[in-house]
Amino acid sequence: MNTNKYDVIIIGAGGAGLMCAAEAGKRGRRVLVLDHNQEIGRKILISGGGRCNFTNLGARPECYVSGNKHFAKSALSRYSPQDFIKLVEKHRIAYYEKKLGQLFCRDSASQIVDMLLKEAREVKVEFKLNRRITKVEKPDRFLVSDDRGELHEAPCLVVATGGLSIPQIGATGFGYDLARQFGLKITELAPALDGFDWRDSDLSEFTNLAGISLDALVSCNKASFRENILFTHKGLSGPASLQASLYFKKGSPLSIDLLPDLSVEDFLVQAKQKHGKQEVKNILSEILPKRFAEYFARHLAIKGTIANLDGKKTKLLIDNLKSWQVMPGSTVGYKKAEVTRGGVETACLSSTTMEAKAVSGLFFIGEVVDVTGWLGGYNFQWAWASAYAAAQAL
């Protein structure tokens, strides 16, 4: 078996792997990128509706979930959203801010892949695609065998394999298995940024709400997000729901403020004074979609006119409009999850270099690490920043 020698082998040709390859190549390293997919950057290509939400202007450590809330600080501080924007502008890629600091390509997500590929190829990074890795060893240097019968050798190995989300485009647990092989711990894994499915016992109650969208404040385990929610045939979607799913644990309720900009108490007082003869459900339809207002009044067993609404029922209505408690059965799952929550335990890695503390030359970057960002470009920014951090140490 022929042995191909490199300075760095990177497993994974996604965002983090491409970024790390280009930056390591700029440092004069001979770099090989291996991937089991035939196509480079598949997750980038489908992201942001095909326009790639490539970063967020507000990316900061507080926007990430991890077993160590401080772990991401070093990498994020050394490679900022502005740094990636400079790269995008260098390649004359038009972009725009959609909302809440989210930056998208004006044309196509393929521009980001092309940009990273161009950066990598300019420094002679080598790519070998459609390669299934059959063995990784480290007698002294790393030896990586593939299913083409080739052996690749390097003193440094970077694992940029992503997580379990969206298996239909090739996501696997290979990176976690590799970490375990070298004695690193993996935190609990879960699909995240995927919204919620109702419990089977509640499906019939919510089915008729499918298609209704509301501007709401959704809270889950002390984290709150203000954006739209969307009722589906099976559960709850929309940006606020996806954000909240990052913090969901089995048995966690959601608290939903259905009218975050409104003092419901004042509204009801005025409604009693001006429209006392109107039914409560009709009053609610002035501030909520009619179908939802009718459901909500029925759900709370509130009938009759607003004038006849007693103190107990008024309090019940106010409490539920401002803090409606619902209990999902689960999140939607890996097939639709934007990311995987959890990963290689951060205590096993250097926050400065992303290198495994107990295994010299072994690095983990991007989604495979236990650092998971909010929806809206935060996870791409972590990919760029963690990749850059590792590349400076290669």
C-alpha positions in Angstrom: 0.0 0.0 0.0 1.4 3.4 -1.0 1.6 6.0 1.7 0.8 9.6 0.9 2.4 12.1 3.3 1.0 15.4 4.4 1.4 18.0 7.1 -2.3 17.9 7.9 -5.2 15.6 7.1 -8.7 17.1 7.5 -11.7 14.7 7.6 -14.8 16.5 6.3 -15.2 18.9 3.4 -17.9 21.1 4.9 -17.7 24.6 6.1 -15.3 24.1 9.0 -13.1 21.7 7.0 -12.8 24.0 4.0 -12.0 27.0 6.1 -9.3 25.1 8.1 -7.8 23.7 4.9 -7.4 27.1 3.4 -6.0 28.8 6.5 -3.6 25.9 7.1 -2.5 26.0 3.5 -1.8 29.8 3.8 0.6 28.8 6.6 2.6 26.7 4.2 1.2 23.3 5.3 0.6 20.5 2.8 -3.1 19.7 3.4 -5.3 16.8 2.4 -9.1 16.9 2.8 -11.0 13.6 2.8 -14.8 13.3 2.6 -17.1 10.4 2.0 -19.5 12.6 0.0 -18.9 13.2 -3.7 -20.0 16.8 -3.4 -18.1 19.5 -1.4 -20.0 21.6 1.1 -23.4 20.0 0.8 -24.8 21.5 4.0 -23.7 25.0 2.9 -25.5 24.5 -0.4 -28.9 23.8 1.2 -28.6 26.3 4.0 -30.6 29.5 4.2 -33.0 28.4 1.5 -30.1 28.0 -0.9 -28.6 31.4 -0.1 -26.5 30.5 2.9 -27.0 32.5 6.1 -23.2 32.6 6.4 -22.8 34.6 9.7 -24.6 36.8 12.2 -23.4 40.2 13.1 -24.4 39.5 16.7 -22.4 36.3 17.2 -21.1 36.2 20.7 -20.5 33.4 23.3 -23.9 33.9 25.0 -25.6 32.8 21.7 -24.1 29.3 22.1 -25.1 26.2 24.2 -22.2 24.2 25.6 -21.2 22.3 28.7 -18.7 25.1 29.2 -20.3 28.5 28.4 -16.8 30.1 28.2 -15.3 27.6 25.7 -16.3 29.5 22.6 -14.9 32.9 23.7 -11.4 32.5 22.5 -12.1 31.3 19.0 -15.0 33.7 18.5 -12.9 36.7 19.6 -10.0 35.8 17.2 -12.2 35.3 14.1 -15.2 37.6 14.1 -18.2 38.0 11.7 -16.4 41.0 10.3 -13.4 38.8 9.4 -15.6 36.5 7.4 -17.4 39.4 5.8 -14.0 40.8 4.6 -13.4 37.4 2.9 -16.9 37.5 1.3 -16.2 41.1 0.0 -12.8 40.1 -1.2 -14.5 37.6 -3.5 -17.1 40.2 -4.5 -20.0 38.2 -3.3 -23.1 40.4 -2.9 -24.9 39.9 0.5 -27.6 41.5 2.6 -28.9 41.5 6.1 -32.3 39.8 6.3 -33.1 40.5 9.9 -31.6 40.3 13.4 -28.0 40.4 12.1 -28.5 37.5 9.7 -26.3 37.8 6.6 -27.2 36.0 3.4 -25.8 35.7 -0.1 -27.9 37.7 -2.6 -27.5 35.0 -5.3 -26.6 31.5 -4.2 -25.0 29.5 -1.4 -22.7 28.0 -4.0 -20.8 31.3 -3.9 -19.6 30.5 -0.4 -18.5 27.0 -1.4 -16.7 28.4 -4.5 -15.1 31.1 -2.4 -13.7 28.6 0.1 -12.6 26.2 -2.6 -10.8 29.0 -4.4 -9.0 30.0 -1.2 -8.0 26.3 -0.6 -6.9 25.6 -4.2 -4.8 28.8 -4.3 -2.6 27.2 -1.5 -2.6 23.8 -3.2 -5.0 22.0 -0.8 -5.6 18.5 -2.1 -9.1 16.9 -2.1 -10.1 13.3 -2.2 -13.8 12.8 -2.3 -16.1 9.8 -2.2 -13.6 8.1 0.2 -14.9 6.0 3.1 -12.3 5.9 5.9 -11.8 2.4 7.1 -9.2 2.9 9.8 -7.4 5.7 11.7 -4.3 4.8 13.8 -1.6 6.8 15.6 1.5 4.8 16.3 3.5 8.0 16.0 1.9 10.0 13.2 -1.7 9.6 12.1 -2.3 6.9 9.6 -5.7 7.1 7.7 -6.7 4.3 5.5 -9.6 4.6 3.0 -11.7 2.2 0.9 -9.6 2.9 -2.2 -6.7 1.1 -0.6 -4.8 4.3 0.0 -2.9 5.2 3.2 -2.5 8.8 4.2 0.0 10.0 6.8 0.3 13.2 8.7 1.4 14.5 12.2 -1.9 16.4 12.5 -5.5 15.2 12.0 -8.4 17.6 12.0 -11.9 16.2 12.5 -14.5 18.4 10.8 -17.2 15.8 10.2 -20.2 17.7 11.5 -23.0 16.1 13.5 -26.0 13.8 13.0 -28.4 16.4 11.5 -29.8 15.9 8.0 -28.6 12.3 7.4 -30.1 12.4 3.9 -27.1 14.5 2.8 -24.6 12.2 4.3 -24.4 13.1 8.0 -23.0 10.4 10.2 -21.6 9.8 13.7 -18.1 9.1 12.4 -16.5 12.1 14.2 -17.9 11.0 17.6 -16.7 7.4 17.0 -13.3 8.7 16.2 -13.2 10.9 19.4 -14.2 7.9 21.5 -11.5 5.8 19.8 -8.9 8.2 21.2 -10.5 8.4 24.6 -12.4 11.6 24.3 -15.8 11.9 25.9 -19.0 12.8 24.0 -21.8 14.7 25.7 -25.4 13.8 25.3 -26.5 14.3 21.6 -29.8 15.6 20.4 -31.3 17.2 17.3 -31.7 20.9 17.7 -33.1 23.9 15.8 -35.8 21.6 14.5 -39.1 22.7 16.2 -41.5 20.5 18.1 -43.9 17.6 17.6 -47.0 17.3 19.8 -47.6 14.3 22.0 -49.8 11.7 20.3 -52.5 12.4 22.9 -52.6 16.1 21.9 -52.6 15.7 18.1 -56.3 15.9 17.8 -56.5 19.1 19.8 -54.0 21.0 17.7 -54.7 19.6 14.2 -57.2 22.3 13.2 -54.6 25.0 14.0 -52.3 23.9 11.1 -51.1 26.8 9.0 -51.7 29.5 11.6 -48.7 31.8 12.2 -48.2 34.2 15.2 -45.7 36.7 16.4 -44.9 35.3 19.9 -42.3 35.1 22.6 -41.4 31.5 23.3 -39.6 30.4 26.4 -38.0 27.1 27.2 -35.8 26.4 30.2 -35.1 30.1 30.9 -34.2 30.9 27.2 -36.7 33.2 25.4 -37.0 34.1 21.7 -39.3 36.6 20.0 -40.2 35.7 16.4 -43.0 33.9 14.5 -44.4 30.5 15.4 -46.2 28.3 12.9 -48.6 25.5 13.8 -48.1 22.4 11.6 -50.2 19.3 11.3 -47.8 17.6 13.8 -46.4 20.3 16.0 -44.9 23.8 16.2 -42.4 25.3 13.8 -41.3 28.8 12.9 -38.1 30.6 13.9 -39.1 31.1 17.6 -39.9 27.4 17.9 -36.7 26.3 16.3 -34.7 28.5 18.6 -36.5 27.2 21.7 -35.9 23.6 20.6 -32.1 24.1 21.2 -32.9 24.3 24.9 -35.6 21.6 25.1 -35.2 18.5 27.2 -37.8 15.7 27.4 -40.6 16.9 29.7 -39.8 20.6 29.3 -42.9 22.8 28.9 -43.0 25.8 26.5 -44.3 29.1 27.8 -45.7 31.2 25.0 -46.5 34.9 25.3 -49.1 35.2 22.4 -49.2 39.0 22.6 -45.8 40.2 23.6 -46.5 43.9 22.7 -49.9 44.1 24.3 -51.1 44.8 27.8 -54.0 42.2 27.7 -55.5 43.5 31.0 -55.9 47.1 29.5 -57.2 45.7 26.3 -59.9 43.7 28.1 -60.9 46.6 30.2 -61.4 48.8 27.1 -63.2 46.0 25.3 -65.7 45.6 28.2 -66.4 49.3 28.1 -66.7 49.7 24.4 -67.9 46.3 23.1 -69.5 44.6 26.1 -72.1 42.7 24.1 -69.5 41.0 21.8 -68.5 37.4 22.5 -65.1 36.9 24.0 -63.9 34.8 20.9 -64.8 37.7 18.6 -63.0 40.2 20.9 -59.9 37.9 20.7 -60.1 37.7 16.9 -59.2 41.4 16.9 -55.8 40.7 18.2 -55.3 37.0 17.1 -56.0 35.1 13.9 -59.8 34.3 14.0 -59.3 30.5 13.9 -56.8 30.6 16.8 -59.1 33.0 18.8 -62.0 30.6 18.5 -59.8 27.7 19.5 -58.3 29.5 22.4 -61.7 30.6 23.9 -62.9 27.0 23.5 -59.7 25.6 25.0 -60.2 27.7 28.1 -63.9 27.0 28.2 -64.7 30.7 28.0 -68.1 31.5 26.5 -70.5 34.4 26.3 -70.0 38.1 26.1 -67.0 40.1 27.3 -69.2 42.1 29.7 -70.1 38.8 31.5 -66.5 37.7 31.9 -66.0 37.4 35.6 -62.8 38.1 37.5 -61.7 34.4 37.6 -62.2 33.9 33.9 -60.5 37.2 33.2 -57.4 36.2 35.1 -57.4 32.8 33.4 -57.5 34.5 30.0 -54.8 37.0 30.8 -52.5 34.3 32.3 -52.8 32.1 29.2 -52.5 34.8 26.7 -49.3 36.0 28.3 -47.9 32.6 29.4 -49.6 29.8 27.6 -48.1 26.5 28.8 -47.8 23.7 26.2 -46.0 20.4 26.4 -44.4 19.1 23.2 -43.7 15.4 23.0 -40.3 15.8 21.4 -38.4 17.9 18.8 -38.9 17.0 15.2 -35.7 15.0 14.8 -32.4 14.8 12.9 -34.0 14.7 9.5 -35.0 18.3 9.8 -32.6 19.5 12.5 -30.4 22.4 11.5 -27.7 21.1 13.9 -26.8 18.5 16.5 -26.7 19.7 20.1 -23.8 18.2 22.1 -20.6 16.7 20.8 -17.0 16.2 21.8 -16.7 17.4 25.4 -15.0 20.7 25.6 -13.1 19.7 28.7 -11.1 17.4 26.4 -10.1 20.2 24.1 -8.0 23.4 24.2 -10.3 26.4 23.7 -7.4 28.2 22.0 -6.3 25.6 19.5 -9.2 23.0 19.5 -6.5 20.3 20.0 -7.3 17.3 22.1 -5.4 17.7 25.4 -4.5 14.1 25.7 -3.7 13.4 22.0 -1.1 15.5 20.4 -2.0 16.6 16.9 -5.7 15.7 17.0 -8.1 18.5 16.5 -11.9 18.8 16.5 -13.7 21.8 14.9 -17.2 22.9 14.0 -20.5 21.0 14.8 -18.8 17.9 16.0 -17.7 19.9 19.2 -20.1 20.5 22.1 -20.8 24.1 21.0 -24.2 24.8 19.4 -25.4 28.2 18.3 -28.7 29.8 17.8 -30.6 29.8 14.4 -29.4 32.6 12.1 -25.8 32.2 11.0 -24.3 31.5 14.5 -23.3 27.9 13.7 -21.5 28.9 10.5 -19.6 31.6 12.5 -18.6 28.9 15.0 -17.4 26.7 12.0 -15.3 29.6 10.6 -13.9 30.6 14.0 -13.0 27.1 15.4 -11.5 26.2 12.0 -9.3 29.4 12.1 -8.3 28.7 15.6 -7.1 25.2 14.8 -5.4 26.3 11.6 -3.2 28.7 13.5 -1.9 25.8 15.6 -1.2 23.4 12.7 
